[in-house]
């Protein structure tokens, strides 16, 4: 019997074996025709209306140069309030480590409350109290247990949030179908109820006048946020105080919702290959069962730590590949146990995008109900997947182009950009405001390996030494006899070579007992790679760390043991580990990775031509080698996927892309390529190093973000003269590592003058906010440093100390 592309049994329509010559396959990916090369693709009159309908904000040229160009003459300068500028500062370290963390670096990362990369939380988080002020709360095991106490519902019903989340926020668990081909409240031919997913959500009201008893008092559309990953927790991103910062940036127009995608965090069921199932299956939330799973995972991870990176020894690649296959078989066994009801088979990105549509519909029905407890069941959950996927936008700018009701308002970071692009491709008429920051190349994402992703990583690594040399004595690695940055680099690389042959010994604090730890070159290399995500926040720290090692000041690193709580305790731990990253990433691959060790070695060598960090980055791909779980056909056609669709995707409102000039894992090249895939999309390039535009502070970038989200105003439309050539909106940053001026030219110095002028406004309020910012920045930076390094890295504790 022949199945349609949307048949739940037709896996071949989505997954294909990798072609014999992968490079030829990549060459065959035909470039889309740029929407900007097609006249009249977007109604110029409507674009003009968008520019005139609202008060204009300053353009990049006006912010950076203080001049008006012909292309931007319609814009009128309006100073960005100092408070808004300072709010954006806090975004510096929010997402720099959420996305695309290599499994050898973070496997997965147990993010310490800040949630940062991967899908877990551990310890404390910077947070707000019930009044919304910045404070600190502890993420305890009770938080995860109390999520399960919230009754899931097909309607959107808000509850008091679990412990550790501000009581000024509201929480819900929205029930959606696990398989959108099998609707809710139906049974299979065997009489079994169709499987469900309960999506955990944290709602941050945008103002004090929001009242749950009057749902209509809330925004017509919430802003959904996704931190990346795949496998990043949106509830932790929101609850950790970061959602409040984003809310401050967008004002009262949108309420902010952080949600955990399928298999992640507090959303159930979780994608956990190490879970222990008791004979009593009713005891699914047993603390002892969960802790036993954590013990199994910890023992497995510790057993492989000494292998190092794939090129540490001649045997390392084979050993790491064997371990990846073992985990794949373990996950496959868990998936087979649950058969067609396994979350591993329905965790792919199109399903998560479909869930976002369910959230949008549920919000509309709740908000329109006038009663927070009697919302109707969402139409989105009952709608045919084929109908949803077949929708096509033909009213670009039609009806009220500025209204976002019933549409997606979204800010996605890193992998979250792939999720947002997938949604826009599946449901182009449901795009309200979609902002994609740190952009993933959809074509390469579905390929077996991502050679191109780290093409700019080495340039940022070189910038570390350049900034250090320019900073002089402010950089701990600088020596007065240095005549160039090359001398600093030579000292560091000589040290790494020395540690490769003879690791240093870190002893526990004197008299405190414990065990010694070896510090090798791989440990330091991993931390250097992490620092490329956030140079402003981490370059100075890395320099200080390296200087301590050069001076043999190993006492600085004492006390760096694991410090795990007793697994014999009946206490539930304040962190949650799972395998959602693999479940999503491996399921999303159109061309599956199925290679021998020699083949992997060739792939590594190709990737090494792009970057010295190939040995770290390839760990992500190895996790999918021989992945045995085949995803069931997602609720979209392959022809509609942004990696495959050849015609420019026409959305109901243009998409805004954001990218740094140099990004270690999502290069500008990818952002430019993805911009051309969407009709009338705009892009802002920020002259900075780091992952996502929040890696630095730019009043210019913030003005574009606010204009787009609040007023529906796009940056000037880009012009493309080639893959990476053309003219588009560009912004400079007002911050660089160690305060170095960096690449800012004298002509761009007006941006700094303007910043100083902003700082004089609202002086008293600014002082209060600045004090709160410094506290939050210190807290978040500490969380970033703690959570972004492999939990077995001996420098982990040292990073935590540096953050406090």
N, C-alpha and C positions, 0 to 999 in steps of 0.2 A: 504494500500500500504506500502510495506517495504522500509525503507530508508537506504541508506548506512551510515557508520559512519561519512562521510563528508557532509551528507545532511544538508542544512541550517535549516531544521525543526527537525532534530534528536537531541534534547537536552538530551535525556536519555543516549546517548553514552558518554556524558561528565559528567553530573551531576547525582549523585546517592543519594538516601536517606542514612543518616548515619546509619550504623549497630547498633543494639540494644546495643551491648557491644563494645564500641569503642576500649577498650584496646585489645580485642581479634583481632579486625581488624588490629591494629598496629602490633600485634605479627605475623599476617599472611603476612605482607609485607616481602617477601623473600629477603634476602640480595643478591646483585648481585655477580657474580663470579668475583673476582679481575682480571683485565686484566694483572696484574703483576704476577699472578700465572700461566698464560698461556704462555709457551715459543713460541717464533717466532711471537707473536701477532704484534710486531713492528719490522721492519727490523733493526737489530743491525748495519748492515753496513751503513745504512742511518743515524742512530744516530751518528755513528762514524764520518761520513762525516760532520754532523752538528757541531761536536766538533772541527773538523780540518779546516773547510772552512773559519772560521773567527778567528781573534785574541781573545784569551780567557780572561775572566775576573777572578778576584780572587774568590775562593770558600768561603763558610761560614767558613770552617776550617782555611783557610789561613787568613781570616779577623779576626776571633775570637781567633785563637790560634797560627797563624803564622807557621803552619805545613802543610805538604802535606800528605794526606792519599792515600792509594792505589786506592780508588774509585774515587779520584779527581786528580790523577796525571797528567791528560791531560791538566789541567788548568794552565795557566801561570799568575802570579800576575801582575796586572796593576793598579796603584793607581787611585782611583776615584777622579776626579778633585774637588778642594774645592768648586768651583762654583756649581757643581752638588749636592754636599753634602748639601750645604746651600739651594739650590732650594727645596730639599726634605723636609727641615725643615718646609717650609710654608704649606706643606700638613698635618701638625699635626692636624689642626682643620677644615679641609675642609668638611669632610663627617661624622664626628663622630656623628652628630645628624640628618642626612638625613633620616635614614631608620628606619622602624618599630617603629614609635612613637605611644605610646598608645593614644587612643582617649581621655581619661580623662586627659592626660598630654598635648596633643596637638590635638585640635579637629576642624580642622587641624591646624598645626602651621602656623602662618603668618610670614614666615621667612623674616627677615628684610634685603632684598637685598642680603644677602649671600645665600639665597635660601634654606638653610639647610633643615630641615626635611619637609615632606609633600610637598605642591605644590603651595606655595604662596610667594609673596614678599612684603616687606613693608619698606618704608624709603630709606636709603642710602646704597650704596654698595661700598666696596673697589674695585677699578677699575683702568684700565689703560687709559691714554689719547691717542690721535691719534698716538703718537709716540711709543706707547706700554709701556711707563713708568708707574709706579704705581701712581695712582692718586685717586681722589674721585669724584664720580658723584652721582647725585640724581636720584633714580628711582621714577619717577612721574607718575601720571595718564596718561600723554601724551604717555608714553612708550607703555601702553596697547592699546591705541587708534591707535598709529602709526603702531603697528603690523598689525592691520586690514587694514592699507593703503597699505601694501605690497600685490601685486596681487598674489594670489596663482596660481600655474602652474603645469601641469603634467610633465613638464621638470624642470630641476634644473636651475633656473635663480636667480643669486645673486643680492641683492639690498643694498642700504645704510641702515644701521641698525637704529632702533628707538632711540629716545632720551634716554640717560642714558646708551647706549652701545657704546663702543669705535668705532670711525669711522675707525679705522684700521681693524676692523672686518667686516664681510659680513653676511647678513641675507637673508633667503629665506623661502618660505612657499610651501612645496611640496605636491601636491594633490595625494592622494591615495584612493582606494575604502574603504568605511566604512565596507562593507561586500565583502570579496574577492571572494565570490561565485557570486557576481553581479558586473561585471567589469565596469570600467569607460566608459563614453560616450555611455551608453546603457540606455534603458528605460524599465520599468516594463510593465506587461500586461495591467496595467491601464493607461499607457502612461506617468507615472511620471519618471523623471530622477533618476537614481540610486544615493543613498546618497554618499557623499564624506567626507573625513577628510583632513584637511590642516595642515600639520606638520610644526611647527615653528622650525627653525634651526639657530644656530649661528656658523659661521666658523671662526676659528682663524688660519690665515696663519702661517706656521712654520718659514718663513724667509721673508726678505724684497724683495727677487727676485720673489715672487709669483705675477703673473699678470693676472687679470681677462680676459684680452684680449687674453691671451695665456693659456687656461686651462691646457695644457700639462705641464706647469711649476709647477703645483701643484703635491703633492705626489700621487703615484699610488693608495694609499688607505688612507682615513682619519681615524683617531682614534675617534670612537664614545665613549662618556662617559655617564654614567647614575649614578645619585647620590643615588638611592635607593627609599624607600618609603614603598609601592608603592605610587606614586603620586608626586615624586620629580621632580623638573624642571631642565632639562639639559641645557636650555638656560640661566637660572640664574646661574647655576654652572659655565658655561663657561664665561658668560658676567661679572660676579662678580669678575673677576680677577683670579679665580681658574683655568680656562682653560689655562691661560698664564703660570701658575706655572707648570701644567702638561706638557704643551708644552716644557717648559724649561727642564723638566726631560727627555723627550724622544728626544730632539734635533730637527733637521730639517727633520727627516725621515718621520714624519707624521704631516699632518695638523689636528687640533683638531675640532671636531664638537660636540656641545651640542644640544640636541633636546628635545622638550617636547613631551612625549608620549601622546597617545590618552586621551582626556579628561582633560589634564593637562595644566596649564599656558596659553601660547599664542597659543597653538594648538586649533583649532576649529573643531567641536563644543566642548564646555567644559561640563564636567559632574558636573552640578550645580543643586542641588535639590531646592535651594532657589531662583532661577531666577524668575523674574517677567516678564510675557509676556504681552505686550501691545496689544490692538486690532489691531493696525497697525503692522503686523508681519514684515514689511520691515524695521522697526526701531530697528533691532536686536542689534545694538551697542549703543543704547541710554544710555547716562551717567546717566540720572535720573532712568532708569530701573535698571541699574547695582547697583546704590547706594541704591535703594529701597530693592533690594535683600540682600545687605550687612546689612541693618538695620534689616531686618527680621532675618537674621542669628545671628547678635549680640544679639538681644532681646532673641532669643531662648537659646543661650549659657549662657547668664547671668542668665536666669531663673533657670538653673540647677546647677549653680556653688556651691551653698551651700549644695548640697546633699553630696558632697565629694566622697571618694572612696567607693567601694562596701561593705566594712566592717566598714564604719564609724559609721553606726547605724544599727539596726536590719531591718529597712525598706529601707536602701539605695540600696541594690541589686535589689529589686522589682521596685523601682523608676527608677533606671538607665536602667533596662531592658525595662520598659515601654517607656522611652524616645528613646531608640534604635529602638524599634518597630515603634514608631511614625515617626522617620526619615526614616525608611525603607518604610513605607507607603507613605510618601511624595515623596521619590525618585521614588517609583513605579508609583505614579500618573503622575510624569513628564515623565517617560519612556512610560507609556500607551498613553500619549498625542501624542508622536511622533511615536508610533506603531513600525513597523519594521525598522524605520529609527532612532531609539533612540541610541545615543552613549553609553548609559548604557548597551546595549545588545552586544556591540562589543568592549569593553574596556579591555578584558582579556589579559593575558600575551602572549599567542600564537599570537594574532593579532598584538601586539606591536613588537614581534619578526619578524613577517611577514613584518611589516613596515620597520624594519631595513634592510631587504633584498631589499626592494624598494629603500631605500636610497643608498645602495651599487650600485645597477644597475644604478640609476640616476647619481651617481657620475662618474661611468665608462663612461657612454654615454656622459656626459658633458665634461669630461676630454679628451675623444678621439675625440670630435667634432672639436676642433680647433677654436670654436667660442662660446663665453659664452652665446650668445643669441639665438642660433639655435639648441640646443640639441634635439635629437629625444626623442619621448615618451618612457618611460621606459618599457622594456619588462617585468620587474618584476611585473608591475601592471596588465598586461594582461595575465600573466602565470596562468595556472590552479592551484588552491590550492592543488588538489590531486597530481598533478605531482610534485609540489615543495616539498610536504611532503614525497613523496615516494622515493626521491633521497637518495642514500646510498653511503657512501664513501668506495671505494675499491682501491683508489690510495694513501693510507696513505704514504706521502713522495714522491709521484709520480710527474711527470712533474718537475716543479721547486718548491720544498718544501719551499723555502725561499721567493718566490714571494707571495705577498698578494693581487695582482690585482684580483678584482672581489670577494674578500673574506672579512670577517668581522675582523677588528682590533678594539679591544674593551677593556675598563676598566670599570667594573661594581662593585659597592659597595653595600653591604648588599642585599636588594631586587634585586638590579641590577645583583647580581650573579645568582638569579633564572631566571631572564630574559636572561642572557647570556647562562646559561645551557639549557634553553628551545630552544634558537636559535640553539645551537650546536646539540641538539637532532633532531630538525626539519630539519636542513640543515647541516649535518655533513661535506659535501664536500665544504662548504663555510666558514670554520674556517681558518682564517689567523693567527691572534694572539688574543686569548681570555683569558683575565686575570680577575679572579674572586676573590674579596677581601672582607672578612667578610662574610662567606659563609652560605647561607640558605639551610637547609635540605629540599629537594624537597618532600620527603615522608611526613614530618610533615606539610609542607606548605599547602598541599591540604586536610589535615585532619581538623575536626571541631575546635579543639583547639591545641595550641602549648605549651604543658606542658614542653617540653624539652629545649625550646629556652633559658630560663633564668637559666639554671643549674649552670652557673659559676658566676652569678651576685653577690651572697653573698660572694664569695671568693674575689672579687674586693672590695666589701664594707669593708671586714675585712682588706684588704690591705691599705685602707684609714687610718685606725688607726695605722697600723704598720709603714707606711711611716711618718705619723705625729710624732710618738714617736721618730723615728730615726732622724727626722729633728730637734728635740729639739725646741729651742726658735724661729726658723724660721717658725714653725707652730703655728698659732695664738691660737690653742686650747691646746697647751702644757703648763703644769705647772711644775715648778721646782721640786715640791714634787712628781711628777709622777714616779712610779717605773716600769710601764709597759704600753703597749698600752690599756690594759683592763680598766685602770682608765679613759682614755680619752673617750673610748666608753661608759662607765657607765655614765659619765656626759652628753653626748649627748642624750643617750636613756632616761635618767631621764627627760631631758628637753622636749623631744618629748612626754613623758607620761603626763607631766604637761600641755603642750599645747593642748593635746587631750581633757583635761577636762576644761581648761581655756585659750582660745586663747588670744594672746597679741593684743593690739590696736595700730594701726599705724595712727597717725594724719597727716593731710596735713601740709605743711610748714606754720609756724606761720604767720598769717596775710594774707595768700594767698587764703583763702577760700577753698572750696572743701568738701570732705566727708571722714569720718573715714573708715578704712579698718581693718578687723580682720585677724590676722595671726595665722593659726592653724598648727597642726602637719602634716596634709596632704600636705599643701603647701611646707613645708620643705622637706618632704619625696620625693616629686616629683623632687625637685631640686637635692637632693642627688642621686636619680636614674639617672638623666641626667648626673651628674658628672662622673658616671661609664663609660660613653662612651669615655670620654677624661680626664683621671686622670691627665696627665701632665698639661693640660690647666686649669682644674677646681677644683682639690682637694684643692689647696691653697685658692681659692676663697671661697669654701664651708666652710673651716675652719674659715676664717675671718668672714663670715656671721654668723656662729654659735656662734662665740665668742661675736659678737655684741649683739646677742639675749641673751646669757647667762649673759652678763653684763647689760642687760636692756637698751642698747644704741639704743632705738627705733627711735631716731632722725635720725639715718643713713638711715632709710627707708622712710623718709618723701618725699612727692611728688610722690608717686607711683600710682597715678590715671591712668585711662585708656587713657585719653588724645586723644580721637577720634576726628577727624575733624567734622565739622558740616555736617550732612547728608542732610541739606537743600541746601547746596551749589551746584552750577552747575559744580563744579570741580570734575574731575574723580580722585579717590584715587590711590595712588601708591602701591596698593597691590591687589592681586587677590585670592579669596578663592573659593574652589570647593570641590566636594565630590569624586574626582578621587580615593582616597585611598580605600574607601568602594567599589566603582564600580569595581575596579580591584581585590581587595582581596576577596570580596565575590563571584565574578564571577569565580574566580580561584578554589574555593573549590570543589574538587571532591565529598566530603562527606559533605553535607550541615549541618549547625548548626540549629537545630530546637528543642530547649529544654525549659522546664519549669524553673521557678525560683529555685525550689528544685534541679533540675538537674544541673543548673548553680552553685549552692552552692557546690555540690559535685565536680564539675570540679575545682572550686576554691580551695577546700580543697586539691585535688590532686596536683594542681600546687603549693600550699603553701608548700608542702613537699619539693619542689625544691628550693624555694626562698621566702624571706620575702617581695619581691616586686611583688608577685603574684597579689595583689590587684590593682596594677597599670597596669600590663601587660595584665590581662584578659579583660581590657577595649577594646582592639583591637577586640577580638573574639566576644564580646557582640554586637559590631556594625553589625555583620553579622547574629545575631540570628533572625530567621524568615525573612531573606532577600527575598523580593518577586520577584525580577527581575531575570529571567532565561536568562543566556547568550545564544546566538545563537551558534550553533556548531562552534568551532574555526577551523582555517585552519590547523589542524593537527589531527592525530589519537591519541586516548588515549594510544594506545600501543607504540607510539613513545615518550610519555612524560617521562622526566627523573625520575619521581616518579614511573613509572610503567615498564619501559623497563628493562628486566631482563638480557639481554646480555650487556656486556660492549660496550659503544658507541664509534665507531671508527671514529675519525675526521681526516680531511685532514692535520691538524697540532695539536699536543697535546695541551691541555688546561693547564694553570698554575693557581693553587689555592694558595691563601694567607690567613693566619689566625694568630691572636694572640694566645698565650697560654691560656689566659683568656679573653673572650669576653662576655659582659653582655647579648647579645641577639642573637648572632650567634656563638655558641661554637665551639671550635676546633674539637670536636666530629663530628659535621656536615661537616666540611671541609674534614676530613679524609674519611668520608662516601661518600661524593660526588666525591672525587678523585678516589675512587675505581669504580665509575660508568663510568668513561671515560678511554678508552684504552690509556696507555702510558702517562697519565696525571702526572704532578709533583706537589709537594706542598712545600711551605716554611712556616715553623712555626716560628713566631717571639716571643721571650721570653718577653712578655709585657702584660699589662692590657689595655683594652680599645676596642672600636669598630672599626674594620678594622685596617690594619697595619699602616696607617698614624697616628695612635694615639701616635706614638713615632718616634724617629729618629734612623735609623739603616743603616749605610753604607753598611752593609752586604745585607740587604733586597733590598736596592736600586741597588746594583750591580747585583742581580738576576733579578730585573725588567728590567733593561737596557739591560742585556744580552739576555733576552727573546725577548723583543720588537725590539731591534736594530739588534741583531746578530742571532736570532733564536736559542739561546742556552738555553737548559733546565737545571734546577738543577739536581743533581744525582737522578736517578729513585728511588722512595720510595720502601721500603720493608715492607709488612704488616704481622705481626704475630698474629693479632687479631683486634677487632674493633678499639681499641685505642692504640695498641702496634705496635712497629716496628721501622724502622729507616728511616728518611727522613731529608731533609735540614732544619737546624735550625739556627737562627740568634739571636744575642743579640742587645739590644738597648743602645744607648749612652746617653739617657736621661730618667730620672725618676722624679716623683713628688718631688718638693723642692730640686732637685739635689741630692737626696739620691742615693747611689750606688745600692740599691735594691738587686736583686738576682745575680748580676754580680760577678762571682768568680774571684780569683786572676789569674786563668789560662786564663780568658777571658779579662784581662786588656790590652792585646795587641791591642784590638779593639780601646781603648781610645788612646793609643800611636799612632796608625795609624791615628786616627782622627786628632790628633794634628799635625801630619806631613802633612796631607792634608791642614790644615788651614794655613800652611806657604807658600803654593803655591799661586801664583797670588795675592799677598797681597793687592795691590791697588784695583784691580777689586773686590776682596772679600770684602773689606771694603765698597765699594759702594753698593754691593749687600746685605751685612749684614744690612746696614742702611735701605735699602728699605724693607728688610725682617722684621725688627723689626716694621716698620710702618704698613706693611701689616698684620703682626701677631696680632698687637694690634687692628687693625680695625676688622679683621676677628673674633678674640676672642670676641670682643664686640658684633658683630653680632650673634655669636653662643649663647652667654649668653642671649641676648635679645630674640632671636627667638625660643629657645629650651624649653621654659617654657610656660605653658598655659597662654594665654593672660590675664586671669583674676587673675593670681597669684599675690598677693600683693608684692612679692619680685622681680617682673619683672624689674621695674625701677631701683632697687638697683643693679641688675646684670648688667644693661646697664652702670650705673655709674662706676662700678668696671672695666668694660672693657675699659674705656677711660683713 
